Amino acid sequence: MSRINSNIPALTAGFQLGRNQRSLSVSLQRLSTGLKINRGADDPAGLIVSQRLRSEISAVGQAIKNSERAINVIATTESGLNEISSLLNDIQGLVVEAANRGAFSDEEVAANQLQIDSAIDSITRIANTSTFAGKKLLDGGLDYFTSGVNNTLLADVDVLEANFGSRDFIPVVLDVSQSALRAELRFEGSAIGTTAVSIDLQGPDGIITLSFPASATTNQIVDSINTVSEATGVVASANGYSDASDPTTASGVIFNSVEYGSEAFVSVTVLQNSGEFLLEDRAGVVVNPTSGGGRTEGRDAVGTINGKATVGDGLKLSLSSFLLNVDIVLDTTFGASNTSFEIIGGGSLYQLGPRVNVNQQETIGVKSMQANKLGNRLVGFLSELQSGEPNALRTGNFNQASKIIDQVITEVSVLRGRLGAFERNKLQPNITQLQVAIENLTASESIIRDTDFAEETTDLTRAQILVQAGTSILAIANAQQQNVLSLLGG
């Protein structure tokens, strides 16, 4: 049958031609944009997943930039610390040089003092002017701020890392179960006896031979020991020890190490052809210096911080955990007791991960490098070496000045080491891990969203052929209607 009102073949051909043209348009769009998904209708599920992957890629990329910037901050900070270290080494050399009084005039000592004053001023200047993008690095602005520290019990508090999370402050509860002690030996009596005694007295700083006549008194023994205390690291005190058999007496001598802790010791050995010199340790146990020598060691403090066991080193207690890394130096009067304080802010926080939470953040504190902040209350501060201060060269306290310098050099070196470890063990591995993550995320996103040109060009060729064929078929279908005219005798 032939009908002219409804050309079904033409409708079918037109419908297929429209589909082929849409396929051709999609292929052209994909090839021109390089994306397989340009609209939500292209692949709704794929669009959702790829957008999430894109978001993660962006966050990971920014985390890499954050880590690289953190490395730049650390490098700038360490460059300032390197200059401070050089100045401290110069100061140490000037102190040692000035101590050579037999070959050094007062004018030369005064010249050294001028250099020390200048170097200390330079250290403070570096602390106040070291900046990165306007942020000061060494003036204490990156240090943690504490509140409620009992300075009569704690000689120094150095917060190295503190993760606040959602907290406004971090409570720190210090509970000391065992106080730090110096090494101690006790000599009972008010005099040597009837025979002269020669001993080797040894401490952490060295060994000295001392000889006491038979008539030597307690005070004479104490004076002899204290005269050489800088060479041995051992000090003595009189009238500090009661005879166990007669508690009313207090005429003995106590030998103590200058320092506290298990590394401090006192050793006394009676030389051959000498009299007796019986000693007791702190517990009252008799040690015989004549046979092998008498030796006793100090004791490290033992305690907890926020319920976690610490590492004791003399008077210093250290805690290293994910949430808190802190060093606390106890005052010598701190016994088995407890105290508390709060960390209320500060520190330098680095966002190293793609998500903003405490697991992907790291913090580190950089204490002030100003001269009056370098050191601690037990040893002294760097500013005390300046003119007019207790340990200036003119006072002749070269030993104490050298100890202060040693302490400060250690503090700066430890800080540089911590910054170096932070960069090497946290920042650099973090960048490497994030680079692997961004590579894998990008590969996954590419599989979902990017155009496969080999496949798409094939589809384009197919669509082009089908469009051309469909156009021809539609023309044929429309031409068939004209065959009706032959029936009319036209």
GILINGI-V661204 format. One line per field, one symbol per residue. ss: DSSP state (H for helix, E for strand, C for the rest). A space follows every 50 residues. Layout:
ss = ???
//
This chain:
ss = CCCCCCCHHHHHHHHHHHHHHHHHHHHHHHHHHCECCCCCCCCHHHHHHH HHHHHHHHHHHHHHHHHHHHHHHHHHHHHHHHHHHHHHHHHHHHHHHHCC HHHCCHHHHHHHHHHHHHHHHHHHHHHHHCEECCEECCCCCCCEEEECCC CCCEEEEEEEEECCCCCCCEEEEEEEEECCEEEEEEECCCECCCCCEEEE EEECCEEEEEEECCCCEHHHHHHHHHHCHHHHCEEEEECCCCECCECCCC CCEEEEEEEECCCCEEEEEECCCCCCCCEEECCCCEECCCCCCEEEECEC CEEEECCEECEEECCEEEEECCCEEEEEEECCCCCCCEEEEEEEEECEEE ECCCCCCHHHEEEECCCCCCCCCCEECCCEEHHHHCCCCCCCHHHCCHHH HHHHHHHHHHHHHHHHHHHHHHHHHHHHHHHHHHHHHHHHHHHHHHHHHE CCHHHHHHHHHHHHHHHHHHHHHHHHHHHHHHHHHHHHCC
//
